[in-house]
Amino acid sequence: MRMPSKSLPSGVVAAFLIGCLGVNAGAQTTVKKPAMAEPAAAESKPITLGKPENVKWTPTTYEAATAEAHKKVLEGAKPIAVTGEVVDVSCYLQLGKRGEAHIACGTKCIANGQPIGLVDAEGNLFLLMAEEHHPRRDGQVELKSVFGPLLAKTVTVNGMAVEMKGYRGLFVQAAELGGVVKTEGKGSEK
């Protein structure tokens, strides 16, 4: 519907237009400062697990290297920091599952002992393992309590990287990350 220009004085039309522009400008200012801006910036910085200066093989790992071939494998490892998404390895390899939609399923898998991994930006999968050899073997350390809550999140993990026949492993200090468990008769502390 078209209104005749004589029906409103030009000053009223001008005031109306200026008012609209002012309201619009105010709305745009509000939109430019959303409440989520700061958390989104915080999310872009991944959580870092492990201190680079503590990345090394522990005495129990050296003790487990009983043959020269074992010692050569240890010598071939290198301390690195890997940034990637925490995944439940079983569902990731079997079905390609990852991301927010897989948290409920992946959390159950990790809680029930399925392996945990980290997928970097290039798509490389690193199997995450507790570095401490004897405590790992004897059930005194675990990673599910550390990485389970981080499923589908991007994190940076410092550890000893190894590659064997196309498989990548990242061995992390479970004790440093809070992955110590008390086992009956073992005398370990939490």
Steps between C-alpha positions, in 0.01 A plus 500: 500500500628837404450798729474847358805709586272780635358282778812533723707815550857461372642564851306202638623278216858618558473440877352157434783405263768628738334308783497184292864542411588562865309194615654298220849621588439407862384154397808453285726601790330238718545238230868584464558426870334160553523339840665194341794692351734442794424129557543432128844662514585289805389183316739572213789450744530128564559365849862388541570175682846416626800726534758489221785498752362179658470304176740206520509129557464408867729253680237224478498531120879476482482202735252329267742538206673166562647453151705719268209510254278647774760764580519596130123557494528727804786691337287559189228679696483876518331743736226693317181695555202381296186709462187316398155371583464240775326192354384157607725292273266202464204697358730732305673213316190283463243764403681831459316641801631816664386846604223625728241254366712208620560611860233280664615183322872577518484579870355155567766334282784680676354432846488129412861478389507582130818678388522878485657692213578842368428594136716791385420757230657280230279206598778303672378282787721477808417228752529652849667282758627538853879522480580341837560137393468299823218712650315477165549126485393455863185716473631783718459772238236565237401773260121465475436730797721765341394479134141371533364845596696652209342279232434700180700797634818632343796467736878522481677202653870481579651154488751259355407419141577167341412354164501128436389346171271793418348530848558815702511500878526790741612395847400750768586529867176368651607589854569860399155524338315356802456150360619313811261239633511318831500125466449258788823367639716716271548786747473773237359833600244701311 
